[in-house]
Amino acid sequence: MIDFSQFEKKTGIIFNDKKLLEQAFIHRSYINENSGNKISHNERLEFLGDAVLELVVTSYLYTKYPDRDEGELTAYRSSLVNAVIVGEVASELAMNEFLLLSRGEAKDMGKARTYILANTYEAYVGAVYLDQGYEVARDFITKTILTKLDEIVEKKLWRDAKSLVQEKCQEYEGVTPAYKVLNEAGPDHDKHFTVGIFFGNSRVAEGKGKSKQEAEQAAARNALEIKNWLD
């Protein structure tokens, strides 16, 4: 099995129950190829960790923004704990290097891997909670996820970019924005899309992503910045 000592050193969290740490990184597909081993996948830990993550983030937002209503706080939370952000954080922590996957899943480095990494982060949080308690789990989330909050609020990334750019475009330009795939590259399991956003015949901005939807959101955000429509 994988030696997790480097990961423990990186996070500063030394587990009492090493099996629990290992379980956090075991994807269901790995079990299918290693059914003879007495090991469990990470989905129960993910279920627990998801709840801990939501509680920590919700509590933090409630305290930090006493003047914001629940609708806006919910939007902040959704922007923080979505699969893309959590998957990015997991990548920054090098969780990818410790994943236990089937041979087929190990080859897929596209959008599916982002979701696997996000789920692994949540499973790890669940494992930390069980092994170390709530405060250690809270501190880990604070250092890894909540550091993203200021940028999300400052750049208004919590608002749905496509909805906002449509609203602004209709108000100021009198047209509805349209999206067009400009480029599609990579194998089926690792596609990358470049999408342009057009106001009438004018291409205003481009965006890139691992799906058309992700690229469209990126294009919309870039258009909002170019037009200075974020305030």
N, CA and C of each residue as an Amber inpcrd file, in Angstrom:
protein
   693
   0.8360000  -1.1970000   0.0000000   0.0000000   0.0000000   0.0000000
   0.8790000   1.2590000   0.0000000   0.2370000   2.3990000  -0.1960000
   0.9410000   3.6760000  -0.3000000   1.4110000   4.1580000   1.0770000
   2.5960000   4.7520000   1.0900000   3.1330000   5.3550000   2.3110000
   2.6100000   6.7980000   2.4040000   1.8020000   7.0630000   3.4120000
   1.1700000   8.3700000   3.5620000   1.9690000   9.3200000   4.4570000
   3.1620000   8.9210000   4.8530000   3.9170000   9.7490000   5.8100000
   4.2290000  11.1320000   5.2370000   4.4930000  11.2150000   3.9280000
   4.7870000  12.5150000   3.3140000   3.5450000  13.4080000   3.2960000
   2.4100000  12.7750000   3.0860000   1.1710000  13.5560000   3.1050000
   0.8820000  14.0620000   4.5180000   1.1190000  13.2080000   5.5110000
   0.9250000  13.6350000   6.9050000   1.8600000  14.7970000   7.2510000
   3.0810000  14.7170000   6.7470000   4.0480000  15.7820000   6.9970000
   3.5850000  17.0810000   6.3390000   3.0260000  16.9720000   5.1270000
   2.5710000  18.1480000   4.3820000   1.4120000  18.8460000   5.0960000
   0.4830000  18.0540000   5.6150000  -0.6940000  18.6280000   6.2660000
  -0.4480000  18.9360000   7.7370000   0.5620000  18.2990000   8.3260000
   0.8160000  18.4800000   9.7480000  -0.1440000  17.7140000  10.6340000
  -0.9050000  16.7900000  10.0330000  -1.8710000  15.9810000  10.7880000
  -1.3990000  14.5320000  10.7790000  -0.9400000  14.0540000  11.9150000
  -0.4340000  12.6920000  12.0420000  -1.5550000  11.8110000  12.6050000
  -1.9740000  10.8490000  11.8160000  -3.1120000  10.0210000  12.2040000
  -2.7390000   8.9870000  13.2570000  -3.6550000   8.7590000  14.1930000
  -3.5290000   7.6520000  15.1300000  -3.8940000   6.3410000  14.4480000
  -4.9640000   6.3950000  13.6410000  -5.4430000   5.2110000  12.9190000
  -5.0620000   5.3460000  11.4510000  -3.9430000   4.7170000  11.0690000
  -3.4430000   4.8350000   9.6960000  -4.4100000   4.2010000   8.6950000
  -5.1530000   3.1920000   9.1130000  -6.1120000   2.5500000   8.2160000
  -7.2210000   3.5170000   7.8220000  -7.5770000   4.3800000   8.7460000
  -8.6060000   5.3790000   8.4750000  -8.1060000   6.3830000   7.4320000
  -6.8630000   6.7910000   7.5660000  -6.2470000   7.6890000   6.5850000
  -6.2170000   7.0320000   5.2140000  -5.7990000   5.8010000   5.1650000
  -5.7370000   5.0620000   3.9020000  -7.1120000   4.9430000   3.2590000
  -8.1110000   4.6580000   4.0660000  -9.4650000   4.4890000   3.5430000
  -9.9680000   5.7580000   2.8510000  -9.5660000   6.9000000   3.3430000
 -10.0050000   8.1710000   2.7510000  -9.5860000   8.3010000   1.2910000
  -8.5560000   7.5820000   0.8970000  -8.0170000   7.6960000  -0.4600000
  -8.3980000   6.5140000  -1.3620000  -9.2070000   5.6120000  -0.8650000
  -9.5740000   4.4250000  -1.6420000 -10.8770000   4.6640000  -2.3980000
 -10.7750000   4.7400000  -3.7040000 -11.9480000   4.9120000  -4.5650000
 -12.6450000   3.5640000  -4.7470000 -13.9480000   3.6230000  -4.9520000
 -14.7290000   2.3900000  -5.1190000 -14.1630000   1.4830000  -6.2150000
 -13.6500000   2.0810000  -7.3000000 -13.1340000   1.2870000  -8.4230000
 -11.9430000   0.4250000  -8.0030000 -11.1650000   0.8980000  -7.0270000
 -10.0010000   0.1330000  -6.5600000 -10.4420000  -1.1540000  -5.8730000
 -11.5480000  -1.0650000  -5.1470000 -12.0810000  -2.2470000  -4.4630000
 -12.4410000  -3.3310000  -5.4650000 -12.9940000  -2.9170000  -6.5930000
 -13.4210000  -3.8740000  -7.6130000 -12.2550000  -4.7050000  -8.1360000
 -11.0610000  -4.1310000  -8.1780000  -9.8880000  -4.8510000  -8.6730000
  -9.0900000  -5.5040000  -7.5460000  -9.4540000  -5.1940000  -6.3070000
  -8.7170000  -5.7390000  -5.1510000  -9.6970000  -6.2780000  -4.1120000
 -10.6730000  -7.0310000  -4.5990000 -11.7550000  -7.4970000  -3.7260000
 -11.2660000  -8.4950000  -2.6720000 -10.1060000  -9.1030000  -2.8790000
  -9.5920000 -10.0690000  -1.9100000  -9.0800000  -9.4230000  -0.6390000
  -8.7310000  -8.1350000  -0.7350000  -8.2120000  -7.4190000   0.4370000
  -9.3600000  -6.9420000   1.3190000  -9.1460000  -6.9470000   2.6010000
 -10.1850000  -6.4910000   3.5290000 -10.0660000  -4.9790000   3.7170000
 -10.4780000  -4.2670000   2.6670000 -10.4050000  -2.8100000   2.6950000
 -11.7650000  -2.2370000   2.2880000 -12.0100000  -0.9980000   2.6680000
 -13.2740000  -0.3350000   2.3650000 -13.0070000   0.9320000   1.5630000
 -13.9400000   1.2790000   0.6740000 -13.8010000   2.5210000  -0.0920000
 -14.1820000   3.7170000   0.7830000 -14.0370000   4.9120000   0.2240000
 -14.1070000   6.1290000   1.0380000 -15.4710000   6.8200000   1.0650000
 -16.5150000   6.1770000   0.5390000 -17.7710000   6.9010000   0.3700000
 -18.4930000   7.2200000   1.6860000 -18.3740000   6.3610000   2.6840000
 -18.9730000   6.6860000   3.9850000 -18.2290000   7.8630000   4.6380000
 -16.9140000   7.8610000   4.5130000 -16.1280000   8.9850000   5.0380000
 -16.4620000  10.2760000   4.2980000 -16.6860000  10.1640000   2.9960000
 -17.0630000  11.3290000   2.1980000 -18.3980000  11.9070000   2.6840000
 -19.3450000  11.0300000   2.9820000 -20.6520000  11.4380000   3.4950000
 -20.4970000  12.2430000   4.7840000 -19.6390000  11.7610000   5.6680000
 -19.3900000  12.4520000   6.9340000 -18.6380000  13.7540000   6.7050000
 -17.5890000  13.6950000   5.9040000 -16.7560000  14.8690000   5.6620000
 -17.5070000  16.0000000   4.9830000 -18.4370000  15.6560000   4.1020000
 -19.2600000  16.6620000   3.4430000 -20.0430000  17.4800000   4.4720000
 -20.5910000  16.7910000   5.4730000 -21.3590000  17.4670000   6.5240000
 -20.4580000  18.3470000   7.3920000 -19.2590000  17.8480000   7.7150000
 -18.3120000  18.6320000   8.5220000 -17.8730000  19.8770000   7.7490000
 -17.5640000  19.6960000   6.4790000 -17.1490000  20.8190000   5.6260000
 -18.2400000  21.8880000   5.5750000 -19.4760000  21.4500000   5.3680000
 -20.5750000  22.4110000   5.2720000 -20.7790000  23.1540000   6.5920000
 -20.6680000  22.4430000   7.7020000 -20.8350000  23.0830000   9.0100000
 -19.7450000  24.1260000   9.2590000 -18.5000000  23.7580000   8.9920000
 -17.3780000  24.6810000   9.2270000 -17.5300000  25.9380000   8.3700000
 -17.8320000  25.7420000   7.0940000 -17.9670000  26.8860000   6.1840000
 -19.1570000  27.7570000   6.5800000 -20.2790000  27.1160000   6.8910000
 -21.4870000  27.8560000   7.2720000 -21.2480000  28.6760000   8.5390000
 -20.6310000  28.0640000   9.5290000 -20.3470000  28.7550000  10.7860000
 -19.4260000  29.9440000  10.5610000 -18.4150000  29.7490000   9.7300000
 -17.4560000  30.8180000   9.4310000 -18.1540000  31.9930000   8.7380000
 -18.9680000  31.6830000   7.7350000 -19.6690000  32.7310000   6.9910000
 -20.6480000  33.4870000   7.8870000 -21.3380000  32.7550000   8.7480000
 -22.3150000  33.3650000   9.6550000 -21.6470000  34.3940000  10.5670000
 -20.4540000  34.0550000  11.0270000 -19.7200000  34.9480000  11.9330000
 -19.0570000  36.0980000  11.1820000 -18.4860000  35.8000000  10.0250000
 -17.7130000  36.8090000   9.2720000 -18.6080000  37.8860000   8.6540000
 -19.8250000  37.5040000   8.2560000 -20.6970000  38.4520000   7.5640000
 -22.0290000  38.6080000   8.3070000 -22.0210000  39.2940000   9.4510000
 -23.2490000  39.4180000  10.2500000 -24.3450000  40.2300000   9.5630000
 -23.9660000  40.9980000   8.5300000 -24.9420000  41.8660000   7.8590000
 -25.5030000  41.2600000   6.5720000 -25.0540000  40.0530000   6.1960000
 -25.5310000  39.4300000   4.9490000 -26.6840000  38.4800000   5.2450000
 -27.6490000  38.4250000   4.3210000 -28.7870000  37.5360000   4.5470000
 -28.4430000  36.1050000   4.1560000 -29.3590000  35.1880000   4.4630000
 -29.0750000  33.7580000   4.2590000 -28.9410000  33.4030000   2.7830000
 -29.6220000  34.1530000   1.9130000 -29.5100000  33.8730000   0.4830000
 -28.1050000  34.1270000  -0.0400000 -27.5400000  35.2690000   0.3640000
 -26.1910000  35.6100000  -0.0740000 -25.1640000  34.6720000   0.5620000
 -25.3480000  34.3370000   1.8290000 -24.4300000  33.4130000   2.5000000
 -24.4780000  32.0370000   1.8480000 -25.6490000  31.6170000   1.4300000
 -25.7850000  30.3270000   0.7380000 -25.0180000  30.3440000  -0.5830000
 -25.0860000  31.4720000  -1.2870000 -24.3530000  31.5950000  -2.5520000
 -22.8460000  31.5610000  -2.3100000 -22.3910000  32.2300000  -1.2460000
 -20.9630000  32.1800000  -0.8920000 -20.5420000  30.7320000  -0.6350000
 -21.3530000  30.0450000   0.1780000 -21.0190000  28.6640000   0.5500000
 -20.9740000  27.7600000  -0.6750000 -21.9500000  27.9060000  -1.5540000
 -21.9850000  27.0800000  -2.7590000 -20.7500000  27.3040000  -3.6220000
 -20.2870000  28.5580000  -3.6760000 -19.0910000  28.8620000  -4.4650000
 -17.8320000  28.2680000  -3.8560000 -17.8350000  28.1070000  -2.5350000
 -16.6590000  27.5740000  -1.8410000 -16.5780000  26.0620000  -1.8700000
 -17.7240000  25.3960000  -1.7710000 -17.6890000  23.9370000  -1.5880000
 -18.0990000  23.1830000  -2.8440000 -18.1010000  23.8460000  -4.0040000
 -18.4050000  23.1070000  -5.2350000 -17.2240000  22.2280000  -5.6380000
 -17.4950000  21.2710000  -6.5040000 -16.4880000  20.2560000  -6.8510000
 -15.2450000  20.8520000  -7.4970000 -15.4190000  21.9340000  -8.2620000
 -14.2650000  22.5230000  -8.9480000 -13.2790000  23.1150000  -7.9400000
 -13.7900000  23.9320000  -7.0040000 -12.9180000  24.5500000  -6.0000000
 -12.2930000  23.4910000  -5.0960000 -13.1250000  22.5720000  -4.5950000
 -12.6130000  21.5420000  -3.6770000 -11.6300000  20.6340000  -4.4060000
 -11.9140000  20.3160000  -5.6700000 -10.9860000  19.5120000  -6.4590000
  -9.6530000  20.2100000  -6.6670000  -9.6940000  21.5300000  -6.8990000
  -8.4560000  22.3120000  -7.0450000  -7.6390000  22.2920000  -5.7620000
  -8.3190000  22.4310000  -4.6320000  -7.6330000  22.4050000  -3.3380000
  -6.9870000  21.0370000  -3.1250000  -7.7110000  19.9850000  -3.4650000
  -7.1520000  18.6340000  -3.3370000  -5.9090000  18.4680000  -4.2060000
  -5.9420000  19.0490000  -5.3990000  -4.7630000  18.9960000  -6.2850000
  -3.5930000  19.7500000  -5.6860000  -3.8790000  20.9230000  -5.1140000
  -2.8270000  21.7220000  -4.4760000  -2.1810000  20.9680000  -3.3160000
  -2.9630000  20.1160000  -2.6750000  -2.4480000  19.3040000  -1.5630000
  -1.7700000  18.0260000  -2.0490000  -1.7230000  17.8370000  -3.3760000
  -1.1230000  16.6500000  -3.9880000  -1.8540000  15.3610000  -3.6070000
  -3.1450000  15.4470000  -3.3470000  -3.9180000  14.2440000  -3.0350000
  -3.9140000  13.2540000  -4.1980000  -3.7760000  13.7910000  -5.3990000
  -3.7610000  12.9460000  -6.5940000  -2.6800000  11.8770000  -6.5210000
  -1.5630000  12.2000000  -5.8870000  -0.4300000  11.2630000  -5.8160000
  -0.7100000  10.0780000  -4.8950000  -1.7420000  10.1830000  -4.0620000
  -1.9990000   9.1470000  -3.0650000  -3.2980000   8.3700000  -3.3240000
  -3.9990000   8.7320000  -4.3950000  -5.2560000   8.0640000  -4.7110000
  -5.0540000   6.5880000  -5.0330000  -5.9720000   5.7770000  -4.5680000
  -5.9880000   4.3540000  -4.9170000  -7.1820000   4.1310000  -5.8330000
  -6.8900000   3.9270000  -7.1290000  -7.9040000   3.8270000  -8.1700000
  -7.7320000   2.5500000  -8.9670000  -8.7710000   2.1930000  -9.7040000
  -8.6250000   1.0990000 -10.6620000  -7.7110000   1.5640000 -11.7890000
  -7.2170000   0.6330000 -12.5710000  -6.3270000   0.9930000 -13.6870000
  -7.0460000   1.8850000 -14.6920000  -8.3290000   1.6290000 -14.9150000
  -9.1050000   2.4390000 -15.8500000  -9.2760000   3.8680000 -15.3540000
  -9.6540000   4.0160000 -14.0860000  -9.8440000   5.3500000 -13.5120000
  -8.5230000   6.1210000 -13.4390000  -7.4340000   5.4020000 -13.2300000
  -6.1320000   6.0560000 -13.1010000  -5.7190000   6.7590000 -14.3920000
  -6.2490000   6.2900000 -15.5320000  -5.9010000   6.8840000 -16.8230000
  -6.6860000   8.1590000 -17.1040000  -7.8210000   8.3250000 -16.4320000
  -8.7110000   9.4540000 -16.7000000  -8.2820000  10.6710000 -15.8890000
  -7.7520000  11.6650000 -16.5820000  -7.2870000  12.8810000 -15.8940000
  -8.1910000  14.0780000 -16.1930000  -9.3860000  13.8150000 -16.7070000
 -10.2890000  14.8910000 -17.0910000 -11.2030000  15.3280000 -15.9700000
 -12.4310000  15.6870000 -16.3580000 -13.3920000  16.2270000 -15.4090000
 -13.7050000  15.2310000 -14.2960000 -13.7550000  13.9340000 -14.6630000
 -14.0750000  12.9090000 -13.6640000 -13.0560000  12.9100000 -12.5310000
 -11.7880000  13.1680000 -12.8410000 -10.7620000  13.1810000 -11.8040000
 -10.9860000  14.3490000 -10.8340000 -11.4570000  15.4670000 -11.3510000
 -11.7620000  16.6070000 -10.4760000 -12.7790000  16.2070000  -9.4250000
 -13.8240000  15.4870000  -9.8400000 -14.8660000  15.0630000  -8.9020000
 -14.3240000  14.0250000  -7.9160000 -13.4780000  13.1180000  -8.3970000
 -12.8810000  12.1200000  -7.5040000 -12.0190000  12.8110000  -6.4480000
 -11.2510000  13.8030000  -6.8710000 -10.4030000  14.5340000  -5.9280000
 -11.2450000  15.3110000  -4.9100000 -12.3290000  15.9360000  -5.3770000
 -13.2090000  16.6620000  -4.4570000 -13.8080000  15.7100000  -3.4260000
 -14.2170000  14.5470000  -3.8830000 -14.7850000  13.5470000  -2.9680000
 -13.7350000  13.0320000  -1.9960000 -12.5040000  12.9140000  -2.4720000
 -11.4120000  12.4530000  -1.6150000 -11.1110000  13.4790000  -0.5270000
 -11.1350000  14.7560000  -0.8960000 -10.9450000  15.8140000   0.0990000
 -11.9870000  15.6790000   1.2000000 -13.2440000  15.5000000   0.8140000
 -14.3160000  15.3660000   1.8040000 -14.1230000  14.1150000   2.6560000
 -13.7090000  13.0250000   2.0240000 -13.4590000  11.7910000   2.7760000
 -12.3250000  11.9980000   3.7750000 -11.2970000  12.7250000   3.3480000
 -10.1740000  13.0070000   4.2450000 -10.6360000  13.8440000   5.4410000
 -11.4870000  14.8330000   5.1790000 -12.0380000  15.6440000   6.2690000
 -12.7980000  14.7560000   7.2440000 -13.5790000  13.8120000   6.7100000
 -14.2980000  12.8710000   7.5650000 -13.3560000  12.0390000   8.4050000
 -12.2600000  11.6060000   7.7990000 -11.2710000  10.8020000   8.5200000
 -10.5840000  11.6270000   9.6080000 -10.2460000  12.8760000   9.2830000
  -9.6280000  13.7660000  10.2850000 -10.5790000  13.9730000  11.4570000
 -11.8430000  14.1910000  11.1650000 -12.8460000  14.4040000  12.2110000
 -12.9210000  13.1940000  13.1500000 -12.9270000  12.0060000  12.5790000
 -13.0140000  10.7960000  13.4010000 -11.7450000  10.5570000  14.2040000
 -10.6020000  10.8310000  13.5870000  -9.3220000  10.5040000  14.2150000
  -8.8180000  11.6060000  15.1500000  -9.1030000  12.8630000  14.8130000
  -8.4890000  13.9850000  15.5360000  -9.5080000  14.9090000  16.2050000
 -10.7730000  14.8210000  15.7780000 -11.7940000  15.6720000  16.3750000
 -12.1580000  16.8790000  15.5230000 -13.2050000  17.5730000  15.9390000
 -13.7670000  18.6760000  15.1490000 -12.7870000  19.8340000  14.9700000
 -12.0850000  20.2160000  16.0160000 -11.2300000  21.4060000  15.9380000
 -10.1050000  21.2350000  14.9140000  -9.5060000  20.0550000  14.8610000
  -8.4330000  19.8090000  13.8830000  -9.0140000  19.8280000  12.4700000
 -10.1820000  19.2230000  12.3000000 -10.8430000  19.2370000  10.9890000
 -11.1790000  20.6760000  10.5880000 -11.6830000  21.4510000  11.5360000
 -12.0140000  22.8520000  11.2680000 -10.7750000  23.6390000  10.8570000
  -9.6780000  23.4460000  11.5600000  -8.4420000  24.1830000  11.2530000
  -7.9170000  23.8070000   9.8640000  -8.0310000  22.5320000   9.5030000
  -7.5870000  22.0810000   8.1780000  -8.4310000  22.7430000   7.0860000
  -9.7410000  22.7670000   7.2600000 -10.6350000  23.3960000   6.2830000
 -10.3570000  24.8950000   6.1970000 -10.1080000  25.5090000   7.3310000
  -9.8200000  26.9510000   7.3710000  -8.5780000  27.2770000   6.5570000
  -7.5410000  26.4550000   6.6840000  -6.2740000  26.7050000   5.9880000
  -6.3440000  26.3810000   4.5000000  -7.2240000  25.4680000   4.1090000
  -7.2130000  24.9990000   2.7240000  -8.3720000  25.5240000   1.8790000
  -9.5560000  25.6300000   2.4460000 -10.7360000  26.0630000   1.6840000
 -11.0750000  27.5300000   1.9330000 -11.1060000  27.9260000   3.2000000
 -11.5830000  29.2710000   3.5240000 -10.6400000  30.3770000   3.0520000
  -9.4110000  30.0280000   2.7180000  -8.4830000  31.0120000   2.1520000
  -8.9340000  31.4680000   0.7590000  -9.8430000  30.7210000   0.1320000
 -10.3460000  31.0740000  -1.1950000 -11.4830000  32.0950000  -1.1300000
 -12.0000000  32.3350000   0.0640000 -13.2310000  33.1200000   0.2050000
 -13.0820000  34.5740000  -0.2270000 -12.0080000  35.2390000   0.1940000
 -11.8690000  36.6690000  -0.0890000 -11.9070000  36.9520000  -1.5870000
 -11.2370000  36.1210000  -2.3790000 -11.2370000  36.3230000  -3.8340000
 -12.6330000  36.1200000  -4.4040000 -13.3390000  35.1020000  -3.9080000
 -14.6910000  34.8220000  -4.3960000 -15.6190000  36.0010000  -4.1230000
 -15.5160000  36.5740000  -2.9270000 -16.3780000  37.7040000  -2.5690000
 -15.9460000  38.9720000  -3.3040000 -14.6430000  39.2170000  -3.3430000
 -14.1120000  40.4360000  -3.9710000 -14.4470000  40.4910000  -5.4560000
 -14.2970000  39.3430000  -6.1450000 -14.5470000  39.2950000  -7.5950000
 -15.9900000  38.9130000  -7.9290000 -16.8040000  38.7600000  -6.8530000
 -18.2150000  38.3940000  -7.0150000 -18.3890000  37.0840000  -7.7940000
 -17.4670000  36.1580000  -7.5790000 -17.5350000  34.8650000  -8.2610000
 -18.6790000  34.0080000  -7.7260000 -19.2750000  34.4400000  -6.6170000
 -20.3880000  33.6830000  -6.0570000 -21.6570000  33.8430000  -6.8850000
 -21.6910000  34.8690000  -7.7090000 -22.8390000  35.0330000  -8.5850000
 -22.6620000  34.1880000  -9.8430000 -23.7430000  33.6290000 -10.3550000
 -23.6690000  32.8330000 -11.5790000 -23.3160000  33.7610000 -12.7380000
 -22.1510000  33.5530000 -13.3200000 -21.6220000  34.4790000 -14.3240000
 -22.5060000  34.5370000 -15.5700000 -23.0290000  33.3940000 -16.0120000
 -23.8370000  33.3770000 -17.2310000 -25.1450000  34.1510000 -17.0390000
 -25.7600000  33.9950000 -15.8730000 -27.0080000  34.7210000 -15.6070000
 -26.7560000  36.2200000 -15.5240000 -25.6590000  36.5780000 -14.8500000
 -25.3390000  37.9900000 -14.6680000 -24.9790000  38.6530000 -15.9940000
 -24.1790000  37.9810000 -16.8160000 -23.7710000  38.6020000 -18.0790000
 -24.9690000  38.7240000 -19.0240000 -25.9060000  37.7920000 -18.9400000
 -27.1070000  37.9000000 -19.7670000 -27.9470000  39.1080000 -19.3540000
 -28.0950000  39.2630000 -18.0420000 -28.8520000  40.4000000 -17.4980000
 -28.2230000  41.7330000 -17.9180000 -26.8940000  41.8400000 -17.7560000
 -26.1930000  43.0820000 -18.0820000 -26.1790000  43.3350000 -19.5890000
 -26.0020000  42.2750000 -20.3570000 -25.9260000  42.4070000 -21.8130000
 -27.2570000  42.8950000 -22.3780000 -28.3450000  42.3450000 -21.8680000
 -29.6630000  42.7720000 -22.3320000 -29.9410000  44.2160000 -21.9280000
 -29.4460000  44.5910000 -20.7380000 -29.6740000  45.9490000 -20.2420000
 -28.8670000  46.9840000 -21.0110000 -27.5730000  46.6930000 -21.2400000
 -26.6780000  47.6870000 -21.8290000 -26.4600000  47.5410000 -23.3350000
 -26.6000000  46.3450000 -23.8520000 -26.3130000  46.1070000 -25.2670000
 -27.5730000  45.8130000 -26.0840000 -28.6460000  45.4490000 -25.3960000
 -29.8980000  45.1630000 -26.0960000 -29.9140000  43.8440000 -26.8430000
 -28.9860000  42.9500000 -26.5060000 -28.9500000  41.6290000 -27.1440000
 -28.7460000  40.5570000 -26.0710000 -28.9710000  39.3140000 -26.4560000
 -28.7190000  38.1720000 -25.5710000 -27.3890000  37.5430000 -25.9660000
 -26.4770000  37.3320000 -25.0370000 -25.1760000  36.7490000 -25.3920000
 -25.3160000  35.3270000 -25.9310000 -24.4210000  34.9820000 -26.8350000
 -24.3940000  33.6290000 -27.4140000 -23.0160000  33.0310000 -27.1950000
 -22.9550000  31.6990000 -27.1120000 -21.6970000  30.9940000 -26.8620000
 -21.3910000  30.0560000 -28.0290000 -20.1250000  29.9820000 -28.3660000
 -19.7060000  29.1080000 -29.4690000 -18.3960000  28.4240000 -29.0980000
 -18.3340000  27.1090000 -29.3210000 -17.0960000  26.3670000 -29.0730000
 -16.0830000  26.7400000 -30.1600000 -14.9600000  27.2880000 -29.7380000
 -13.9100000  27.7110000 -30.6700000 -12.8730000  26.6320000 -30.8910000
 -12.6730000  25.8210000 -29.8620000 -11.6710000  24.7600000 -29.9710000
 -12.0020000  23.6370000 -28.9980000 -11.7390000  22.4210000 -29.4240000
 -11.9650000  21.2330000 -28.6010000 -10.7480000  20.3370000 -28.7790000
 -10.0300000  20.0870000 -27.6950000  -8.7780000  19.3440000 -27.8040000
  -8.6960000  18.2370000 -26.7630000  -7.8560000  17.2510000 -27.0470000
  -7.6230000  16.1810000 -26.0830000  -8.4610000  14.9440000 -26.3490000
  -8.0410000  13.8210000 -25.7580000  -8.8030000  12.5730000 -25.9050000
 -10.1320000  12.6550000 -25.1560000 -11.0140000  11.7070000 -25.4150000
 -12.3600000  11.7350000 -24.8270000 -12.3400000  11.8260000 -23.3080000
 -11.3620000  11.1650000 -22.6700000 -11.3290000  11.1510000 -21.2000000
 -10.6650000  12.4010000 -20.6180000 -10.1370000  13.2780000 -21.4820000
  -9.4650000  14.4840000 -20.9770000  -9.6590000  15.6440000 -21.9480000
 -10.9190000  15.9680000 -22.2260000 -11.2490000  17.0380000 -23.1630000
 -10.9760000  18.4170000 -22.5490000 -10.5800000  19.3490000 -23.4090000
 -10.4310000  20.7460000 -23.0060000 -11.1290000  21.6020000 -24.0530000
 -12.0000000  22.4910000 -23.5940000 -12.8060000  23.3070000 -24.4920000
 -12.4330000  24.7770000 -24.3640000 -12.4520000  25.4630000 -25.5110000
 -12.3420000  26.9170000 -25.5360000 -13.6330000  27.4470000 -26.1390000
 -14.3090000  28.3010000 -25.4010000 -15.6100000  28.8230000 -25.8200000
 -15.5260000  30.3410000 -25.9220000 -16.1330000  30.8900000 -26.9850000
 -16.2270000  32.3350000 -27.1350000 -17.6160000  32.8170000 -26.7540000
 -17.6950000  34.0140000 -26.1720000 -18.9840000  34.6280000 -25.8750000
 -19.1530000  35.8110000 -26.8140000 -20.3240000  35.8730000 -27.4730000
 -20.5740000  36.8700000 -28.5050000 -21.7600000  37.7520000 -28.1210000
 -21.5800000  39.0580000 -28.2960000 -22.6880000  40.0010000 -28.2030000
 -23.0060000  40.3840000 -29.6410000 -24.0520000  39.8270000 -30.1880000
 -24.3120000  39.9900000 -31.6100000 -23.2140000  39.2970000 -32.3970000
 -22.5550000  40.0270000 -33.2930000 -21.4660000  39.4470000 -34.0930000
 -20.0960000  39.6780000 -33.4720000 -20.0690000  40.3520000 -32.3470000
 -18.7940000  40.7160000 -31.7240000 -18.3870000  39.6970000 -30.6590000
 -17.2020000  39.1210000 -30.8270000 -16.6670000  38.2010000 -29.8130000
 -16.0270000  39.0360000 -28.7040000 -16.5950000  38.9450000 -27.5080000
 -16.1760000  39.7970000 -26.3960000 -15.0730000  39.1570000 -25.5640000
 -15.1550000  37.8350000 -25.3730000 -14.1840000  37.1550000 -24.5110000
 -14.1760000  35.6670000 -24.8240000 -13.1880000  34.9830000 -24.2520000
 -13.0850000  33.5300000 -24.3650000 -12.9390000  32.9330000 -22.9750000
 -13.2180000  31.6450000 -22.8700000 -13.0270000  30.9260000 -21.6130000
 -12.6400000  29.4890000 -21.8880000 -11.8880000  28.9200000 -20.9820000
 -11.4420000  27.5320000 -21.1360000 -11.9650000  26.6830000 -19.9830000
 -12.1750000  25.3880000 -20.2570000 -12.6520000  24.4880000 -19.2200000
 -12.6270000  23.0460000 -19.6720000 -12.8650000  22.1530000 -18.7120000
 -12.8590000  20.7170000 -19.0030000 -14.2240000  20.2270000 -19.4760000
 -15.1870000  21.1400000 -19.5580000 -16.4930000  20.8540000 -20.1380000
 -16.9660000  22.1200000 -20.8240000 -17.9630000  21.9890000 -21.6960000
 -18.4880000  23.1830000 -22.3660000 -19.0750000  24.1490000 -21.3470000
 -19.7800000  23.5890000 -20.3320000 -20.4020000  24.4350000 -19.3200000
 -19.3610000  25.2320000 -18.5330000 -18.2660000  24.5540000 -18.1660000
 -17.1980000  25.2170000 -17.4120000 -16.5570000  26.3130000 -18.2430000
 -16.3360000  26.0350000 -19.5350000 -15.7320000  27.0250000 -20.4340000
 -16.6680000  28.2080000 -20.6470000 -17.9740000  27.9500000 -20.7310000
 -18.9450000  29.0350000 -20.8930000 -18.9630000  29.9470000 -19.6660000
 -18.9100000  29.3380000 -18.4660000 -18.8680000  30.1370000 -17.2430000
 -17.6060000  31.0080000 -17.2140000 -16.4820000  30.4330000 -17.6270000
 -15.2240000  31.1860000 -17.6520000 -15.3090000  32.3360000 -18.6560000
 -15.9060000  32.0750000 -19.8180000 -16.0660000  33.1230000 -20.8370000
 -16.9640000  34.2390000 -20.3050000 -18.0390000  33.8530000 -19.6250000
 -18.9600000  34.8480000 -19.0650000 -18.2630000  35.7130000 -18.0190000
 -17.4690000  35.0830000 -17.1320000 -16.7360000  35.8490000 -16.1140000
 -15.7540000  36.8170000 -16.7620000 -15.0560000  36.3420000 -17.8100000
 -14.0990000  37.2070000 -18.4940000 -14.8020000  38.3810000 -19.1790000
 -15.9740000  38.1180000 -19.7340000 -16.7380000  39.1940000 -20.3810000
 -17.1800000  40.2350000 -19.3540000 -17.6020000  39.7700000 -18.1820000
 -18.0100000  40.6870000 -17.1140000 -16.8510000  41.5940000 -16.6910000
 -15.6450000  41.0310000 -16.6300000 -14.4760000  41.8210000 -16.2510000
 -14.1200000  42.8300000 -17.3370000 -14.1560000  42.3570000 -18.5950000
 -13.8120000  43.2340000 -19.7120000 -14.7730000  44.4260000 -19.7980000
 -16.0510000  44.1510000 -19.5530000 -17.0750000  45.1970000 -19.6320000
 -17.2060000  45.9990000 -18.3370000 -16.4640000  45.5740000 -17.3230000
 -16.5360000  46.2250000 -16.0110000 -17.9540000  46.1960000 -15.4450000
 -18.5680000  45.0250000 -15.5300000 -19.9520000  44.8300000 -15.0860000
 -20.0360000  44.0600000 -13.7660000 -18.9660000  43.9560000 -13.0510000
 -18.9710000  43.1630000 -11.8220000 -19.4360000  43.9610000 -10.6020000
 -19.5060000  45.2720000 -10.6990000 -19.9240000  46.0850000  -9.5460000
 -21.4250000  46.2950000  -9.5530000
